[in-house]
Amino acid sequence: MGVIVSNLLTAEHGFPTRDEVQERKLVTVHQVHGSRVVEAAEAPAEADAVWTAREGVALGVKTADCVPLLLEDPVQKRVAAVHSGWRGTWAEIAPLAVTALGGNPKDLRAAIGPCIRVCCYVVSEELAAQFAGRYGAPVVERREGRPYLNLAKTVRLQLQRAGLSQIDDVGDLCTSCDARFHSYRREKGAPGRQVSFIACAFPRGGAATSL
């Protein structure tokens, strides 16, 4: 069913659908819904983001509703893959990954992949109030008296606060709505995961433009 890519990133990367077989060897971590960011040489480790500057090394994160975030610095030739569920988002793992990459945030490019969207992500009143209090009312929508959290928008806000201006929300795709993807909520515990990946390989050079 293919691999979805961002028109912004220049590194080799992809957001596969549920049936896509990943043949590339990926460096991954033991995801624990935390805020730890590690260098690829430290993996496997308990963490939710991994980065590398080693040419040709490919990184991966597994998701089934959480936000997969891919980062690149085409100037320093560094990349990172981030798993950001609500706990990791609250712990601000995305800005921590930006810090781990180093360099000038304005050089960095980010792609947010398919995840559960505000249309489907109903949360508790307590959690909604926490996110709205820190990130503003627009990250929470209300329908029929129930709060819905916009995780992707929250991650975008975090990246913007960290200094990034080049951010692509790839297709605005919802894993809960779209049966091409595994969804923890829709499938009540999703038996599988998508594996988003990015490699420290820049065959397209640094010519992508800002969105």
C-alpha positions as CSV (number, residue, x, y, z in Angstrom):
1,M,0.0,0.0,0.0
2,G,3.1,2.2,-0.2
3,V,5.1,4.6,1.8
4,I,4.1,8.2,2.4
5,V,6.9,10.8,2.2
6,S,7.3,14.4,2.9
7,N,8.1,16.9,0.2
8,L,10.1,18.9,2.7
9,L,12.6,16.4,4.0
10,T,15.7,15.7,1.8
11,A,17.0,12.7,3.7
12,E,15.8,9.2,2.8
13,H,12.6,8.6,4.9
14,G,9.1,7.3,4.9
15,F,5.9,6.8,6.8
16,P,4.8,3.3,5.8
17,T,1.2,2.0,5.8
18,R,0.3,-1.0,7.9
19,D,1.1,-3.6,5.2
20,E,4.4,-2.2,4.0
21,V,7.3,-4.5,4.7
22,Q,10.5,-2.6,5.8
23,E,13.5,-4.3,4.3
24,R,16.0,-1.7,5.5
25,K,17.8,-2.5,8.7
26,L,16.7,0.1,11.2
27,V,18.2,1.3,14.6
28,T,15.3,1.4,17.0
29,V,14.8,1.8,20.7
30,H,12.6,0.2,23.4
31,Q,9.8,2.8,23.5
32,V,8.5,3.6,27.0
33,H,6.4,6.7,26.5
34,G,9.1,8.9,28.1
35,S,11.4,11.7,27.1
36,R,14.8,10.1,26.7
37,V,16.7,10.8,23.5
38,V,19.7,8.6,22.7
39,E,22.3,8.5,20.0
40,A,22.1,5.5,17.7
41,A,25.3,4.0,19.2
42,E,23.4,3.7,22.5
43,A,20.5,1.7,21.0
44,P,18.8,-0.5,21.8
45,A,17.9,1.4,25.0
46,E,14.8,2.5,26.8
47,A,14.0,5.8,25.0
48,D,11.5,7.3,22.7
49,A,13.8,9.2,20.3
50,V,17.0,8.3,18.5
51,W,19.4,10.4,16.5
52,T,22.6,9.9,14.4
53,A,25.2,11.7,12.4
54,R,26.6,8.4,11.0
55,E,26.2,8.3,7.2
56,G,23.9,5.6,6.0
57,V,22.5,4.7,9.4
58,A,18.7,4.5,9.3
59,L,16.5,5.1,12.4
60,G,12.9,3.9,13.1
61,V,10.1,4.4,15.5
62,K,6.9,2.3,15.9
63,T,3.5,3.9,16.3
64,A,-0.2,3.0,16.2
65,D,-1.9,6.4,17.0
66,C,1.1,8.2,18.6
67,V,2.9,10.9,16.6
68,P,5.8,9.7,14.5
69,L,8.2,12.7,14.1
70,L,11.2,12.7,11.7
71,L,13.8,15.4,12.0
72,E,16.8,16.3,9.8
73,D,19.6,18.9,9.8
74,P,20.8,18.9,6.2
75,V,23.6,21.3,7.1
76,Q,25.2,19.1,9.8
77,K,23.9,15.9,8.1
78,R,22.1,14.6,11.2
79,V,18.7,13.0,11.6
80,A,16.3,11.9,14.3
81,A,13.2,9.7,14.7
82,V,10.8,10.5,17.5
83,H,7.9,8.7,19.1
84,S,5.5,11.2,20.8
85,G,2.4,9.9,22.5
86,W,0.5,12.1,24.9
87,R,3.0,11.3,27.7
88,G,6.0,12.0,25.5
89,T,4.4,15.1,24.1
90,W,3.7,16.4,27.6
91,A,7.3,15.7,28.5
92,E,8.3,17.7,25.4
93,I,10.3,15.0,23.7
94,A,10.2,16.8,20.4
95,P,12.2,19.9,21.6
96,L,14.5,17.5,23.4
97,A,15.3,15.8,20.2
98,V,15.9,19.2,18.5
99,T,18.4,20.0,21.3
100,A,20.1,16.6,20.8
101,L,20.6,17.3,17.1
102,G,22.4,20.6,17.9
103,G,23.0,23.2,15.3
104,N,20.7,26.0,14.3
105,P,17.0,25.2,14.7
106,K,16.3,27.3,11.6
107,D,18.2,24.8,9.6
108,L,16.2,21.8,10.9
109,R,13.3,20.3,9.0
110,A,10.5,18.3,10.6
111,A,7.8,15.9,9.3
112,I,4.9,14.9,11.4
113,G,3.5,11.6,10.2
114,P,0.1,9.8,10.4
115,C,-1.3,9.7,13.9
116,I,-4.6,9.9,15.7
117,R,-6.1,13.3,15.0
118,V,-8.3,15.6,16.9
119,C,-11.4,14.2,15.1
120,C,-10.9,10.9,17.1
121,Y,-8.8,11.6,20.1
122,V,-11.2,12.1,23.0
123,V,-9.4,12.5,26.3
124,S,-10.3,13.1,29.9
125,E,-11.2,16.6,31.2
126,E,-8.1,16.6,33.4
127,L,-5.7,15.9,30.5
128,A,-7.5,18.4,28.2
129,A,-7.2,21.1,30.9
130,Q,-3.5,20.3,31.4
131,F,-2.7,20.6,27.7
132,A,-4.8,23.7,27.1
133,G,-3.2,25.4,30.2
134,R,0.3,24.9,28.8
135,Y,-0.2,25.2,25.0
136,G,-3.4,27.2,24.7
137,A,-7.1,26.5,24.0
138,P,-6.6,25.7,20.3
139,V,-5.0,22.3,21.1
140,V,-8.3,21.1,22.5
141,E,-11.7,21.0,20.7
142,R,-15.0,20.2,22.2
143,R,-17.9,18.3,20.6
144,E,-21.0,17.2,22.3
145,G,-19.5,18.2,25.6
146,R,-16.4,16.0,25.2
147,P,-12.8,17.2,24.9
148,Y,-10.6,16.1,21.9
149,L,-6.9,16.6,22.0
150,N,-4.9,17.7,19.0
151,L,-1.5,16.0,19.5
152,A,-0.1,16.9,16.1
153,K,-0.8,20.6,16.6
154,T,0.8,20.4,20.1
155,V,4.0,18.9,18.6
156,R,4.0,21.6,15.9
157,L,3.7,24.3,18.6
158,Q,6.6,22.7,20.5
159,L,8.8,22.7,17.4
160,Q,8.0,26.3,16.6
161,R,8.8,27.3,20.2
162,A,12.1,25.5,19.7
163,G,12.9,27.7,16.8
164,L,11.8,25.5,13.8
165,S,10.0,27.1,10.9
166,Q,10.2,24.2,8.4
167,I,7.5,21.8,9.5
168,D,5.4,19.5,7.3
169,D,2.4,17.7,8.7
170,V,2.3,15.0,6.1
171,G,-1.2,14.6,4.7
172,D,-3.0,15.4,7.9
173,L,-3.7,11.6,8.0
174,C,-5.6,10.1,11.0
175,T,-4.6,6.5,11.9
176,S,-8.0,6.0,13.7
177,C,-10.0,7.1,10.6
178,D,-7.8,5.5,7.9
179,A,-7.8,1.7,7.8
180,R,-4.5,1.7,5.9
181,F,-2.9,2.3,9.4
182,H,-2.8,0.4,12.6
183,S,-4.7,2.2,15.3
184,Y,-4.5,1.3,19.0
185,R,-7.9,2.9,19.7
186,R,-9.8,1.6,16.7
187,E,-8.4,-1.9,17.0
188,K,-8.6,-1.9,20.8
189,G,-5.0,-2.6,21.4
190,A,-3.7,-2.7,17.8
191,P,-1.8,-5.9,17.1
192,G,0.7,-4.1,14.9
193,R,2.6,-0.9,14.4
194,Q,3.8,1.3,11.6
195,V,7.5,1.8,11.5
196,S,8.4,5.3,10.3
197,F,12.1,5.7,9.3
198,I,14.7,8.2,8.3
199,A,18.3,7.6,7.2
200,C,21.3,9.7,7.5
201,A,21.5,9.9,3.7
202,F,20.8,13.0,1.7
203,P,20.5,12.0,-2.0
204,R,18.2,15.0,-2.7
205,G,20.7,17.5,-1.3
206,G,19.6,20.5,0.6
207,A,17.3,22.2,-1.9
208,A,13.9,21.6,-0.2
209,T,12.0,24.8,0.5
210,S,10.3,25.9,3.7
211,L,6.5,25.3,4.0
